[in-house]
Amino acid sequence: MFGKKKKAPAPAFDVTQKLKKTWYGGKKRIPTTKAEQRKMKEAILKVYPEAIVIDDNAKRQRELDWIDRIKEYDALFND
């Protein structure tokens, strides 16, 4: 009846873009600089130490992961 409370997964934040107001009252997303990404990442990790922060380096690594999967697949069938 009174079980342990499940721990919520760590939140994920994308710091590669930020919201900017336009002239006509709208909002659009624009890319952030490396310095802005470092500041945002530092502020987020102060509040959420276990958070997942997605920056340019993380996106680049994710884009290159498919190469490793192809190599593993190729090695599996070449044996």
N, C-alpha and C positions, 0 to 999 in steps of 0.2 A: 504494500500500500504506500509506504513512504520509502521510495527508492532513492538512489543517488541522483542528483541533478546532473544531466548530461552537459558536458562542457561544449560551448558553441565553437565552431571552427574559427580559426584565425581570419580576420577580415583581410581582404585584398584591396589595395589602392593602386590606381594607375596615375603616375605623376608625369607622363609624357605629354599631356595636354592640360590646358587650363581654360576656364571660361573668361571671355572678354566681352564687354558691352560694345554694341555697334552704335552707329550714329542714330539709328531710328528706334532705339529702345530694345532691340533684340539682343540675343546673345549668340556667340559663336565660339567654337573651340579652336585654339591656336596652339602650336607646339611650344613647349617650354625649353629653355636653355639648360645646359648641363649644370650650371651653378644653381638655377632655380630648382632643378630636380634634386640636387644634393640637400638644399635647405628644406624642401618639402619632405624628403625622406627622413631627415634628422628629426623634424618636428613630429612626424607620424610615429616614428619608433619611440619617441619619448612617451607618447600617450599609450600606444599599443606596442609593447616590446616584441610580441610574437607575430605581428602583422606581416603580411606578404606585400612587398612594395614592388610594383612593376615599373621599371625604368627602361631607358634605351638599351642598356646592357642585357637585361633580362629578356627583352623582346628579341634582340639579335640572337641570343642563345636559343630561344624557342624556335626561331626561324631556321636555325641550323640543325636542330634535333632530327629532322626528317632524314638527313644524310646518314646519321648513325643508325637509324632504324632500317634503312635500305642496306647498309653494310651488314647488319645482323641477319637480316632476311637472306641476303645473298650467301653469307657464310653457312647458314643453316642448310640451304639446298645444295651447296657445293661439296659438302662432306660425303 
